[in-house]
């Protein structure tokens, strides 16, 4: 399970560096992301959309949680200071829930959990081009 912690640390560092190639390499070939804004998508296209919508990311890790039930789950908890393409800064806390492939450390599913109310009311949908 400590391998999962390492993967989540790499993920948060790469997200902060806007290194979407590294992030996509952490996913299984059929990996998916569930986003409050975009719904469920294949991981590659999701992170391509995030790259297009973003101009800067600052990630402040808060904690990493690993499942105690021996399932292939771990959670990254962090603050995301997201500067979108138009220069708007959006700050929110995120719980990213990861499900890993049983036979590897590749991410099979990522469920992004955060409150979109304040984002939508002040900034609108920043994934729209």
C-alpha positions in Angstrom: 0.0 0.0 0.0 2.9 2.4 0.5 3.3 2.3 -3.3 -0.1 4.1 -3.5 1.2 6.9 -1.3 4.1 7.3 -3.7 1.8 7.4 -6.7 -0.4 10.1 -5.0 2.6 12.2 -4.1 3.8 12.0 -7.8 0.3 12.9 -8.9 0.0 16.0 -6.7 3.5 17.2 -7.6 2.8 16.7 -11.3 -0.6 18.5 -11.0 1.2 21.4 -9.4 3.8 21.4 -12.2 1.1 21.1 -14.9 2.9 18.0 -16.0 -0.1 16.3 -17.6 2.0 13.7 -19.4 3.3 12.3 -16.1 -0.3 12.3 -14.7 -1.6 10.4 -17.7 1.2 7.9 -17.3 0.0 7.0 -13.8 -3.3 5.7 -15.2 -4.1 2.3 -16.6 -4.9 2.2 -20.3 -8.6 2.2 -19.6 -8.4 4.6 -16.6 -11.3 7.0 -16.0 -12.0 10.2 -14.1 -15.3 11.3 -12.6 -15.4 15.1 -12.4 -18.2 17.2 -10.9 -17.9 19.5 -14.0 -17.3 17.1 -16.8 -18.8 13.8 -15.7 -17.1 10.5 -16.3 -14.4 10.5 -19.0 -11.3 8.6 -20.1 -8.3 9.9 -18.1 -6.3 11.1 -21.1 -9.0 13.4 -22.6 -9.9 14.6 -19.1 -6.4 15.8 -18.4 -6.1 17.3 -21.9 -9.2 19.4 -21.1 -7.7 20.4 -17.7 -4.5 21.5 -19.5 -6.5 23.6 -22.0 -8.5 25.3 -19.2 -5.5 26.0 -16.9 -2.8 28.6 -16.9 -1.3 27.8 -13.4 -1.8 25.2 -10.6 -0.6 25.4 -7.0 -1.2 22.3 -5.0 -0.8 22.3 -1.2 -1.0 18.7 0.0 -2.9 18.3 3.2 -2.9 14.5 3.7 -3.0 11.1 2.0 -5.3 8.3 3.2 -4.9 4.6 2.4 -7.8 2.1 2.8 -7.7 0.0 5.8 -9.9 -2.7 4.2 -7.2 -4.0 2.0 -9.0 -2.7 -1.1 -7.0 -0.9 -3.8 -8.1 2.6 -2.7 -6.3 5.7 -1.5 -7.2 9.4 -1.2 -5.3 12.6 -1.7 -6.6 15.6 0.2 -5.2 19.0 -0.9 -5.9 22.6 -1.6 -6.0 23.5 -5.2 -5.2 27.1 -6.2 -6.2 26.9 -9.9 -5.6 29.9 -12.2 -7.7 29.3 -15.3 -7.0 30.5 -18.8 -8.7 33.9 -18.3 -6.6 34.7 -15.2 -9.3 33.9 -12.6 -7.9 32.3 -9.5 -10.1 29.6 -8.0 -9.2 28.1 -4.6 -10.8 25.0 -3.2 -10.1 21.9 -1.2 -10.3 18.5 -3.0 -10.6 14.9 -2.0 -9.3 12.8 -5.0 -10.4 9.2 -4.5 -8.2 6.7 -6.4 -8.9 3.1 -7.2 -5.9 1.2 -8.4 -5.6 -1.8 -10.7 -5.4 -5.0 -8.6 -2.3 -6.1 -10.5 -0.3 -2.9 -10.7 0.1 0.6 -9.2 -1.8 2.1 -12.1 -4.9 4.2 -11.5 -8.1 2.6 -12.8 -10.5 5.3 -11.5 -10.3 8.7 -10.0 -13.3 10.3 -8.4 -12.8 14.1 -7.8 -14.8 15.3 -4.9 -15.1 19.0 -4.2 -17.9 21.6 -3.7 -18.6 23.3 -7.0 -21.1 25.8 -5.7 -18.6 28.6 -4.9 -16.7 28.0 -8.1 -19.8 28.1 -10.3 -21.3 31.2 -8.6 -18.1 33.3 -8.8 -16.3 31.9 -11.9 -18.8 29.9 -13.9 -17.8 26.8 -15.8 -14.1 27.3 -16.6 -13.9 24.1 -18.7 -15.8 25.8 -21.4 -13.6 27.1 -24.2 
